[in-house]
Amino acid sequence: MINSPLVTPQSLPDIILMDIQLPEVDGFQIIRHLKLHPLWKNVPTIAIAIAVWLLVPMPTSASL
């Protein structure tokens, strides 16, 4: 996709939000690959990591 003939300077996104915890590939590797490409290197990139936590009620002092 990075080297696709369909990608032109006019079709590039304004910004990239990159999940760094992808299941099959390291998001940082993709960012490094993008920054080496002359067409993609100037597109601002924000690396994000989303963690989903199970919300468990904390005990109160009355329940201890």
SVG drawing of the C-alpha trace seen along z (x, -y; Angstrom):
<svg xmlns="http://www.w3.org/2000/svg" viewBox="-19 -17 33 29">
<polyline fill="none" stroke="black" stroke-width="0.4" points="0.0,0.0 2.9,-2.4 4.2,-2.0 0.8,-1.9 0.6,-3.9 -2.8,-5.1 -1.1,-7.0 -0.3,-10.6 0.6,-13.7 -3.0,-14.8 -4.4,-11.5 -2.2,-11.3 -3.9,-11.7 -3.5,-14.8 -2.3,-12.7 -1.8,-9.1 -2.9,-7.6 -0.9,-4.4 -1.7,-1.7 1.7,-0.4 0.2,2.8 -1.0,4.5 -1.5,8.3 0.7,9.3 3.2,6.4 5.0,3.8 3.4,0.3 6.8,-1.3 8.2,0.7 5.4,-0.6 6.1,-4.2 9.8,-3.7 9.0,-2.3 6.7,-5.3 9.4,-7.8 11.9,-6.3 9.5,-6.7 9.8,-10.1 6.1,-10.5 5.0,-9.5 7.8,-10.9 6.2,-14.3 2.8,-13.0 2.6,-13.6 2.2,-10.4 1.0,-9.9 1.7,-6.5 -1.0,-5.3 -1.5,-2.3 -4.9,-1.4 -5.2,0.8 -8.6,2.2 -8.8,2.9 -11.5,4.8 -13.1,2.4 -13.5,4.0 -15.1,2.1 -12.6,1.4 -13.6,2.4 -14.5,-0.4 -13.2,-0.7 -16.7,0.4 -16.5,3.7 -13.1,4.6"/>
</svg>
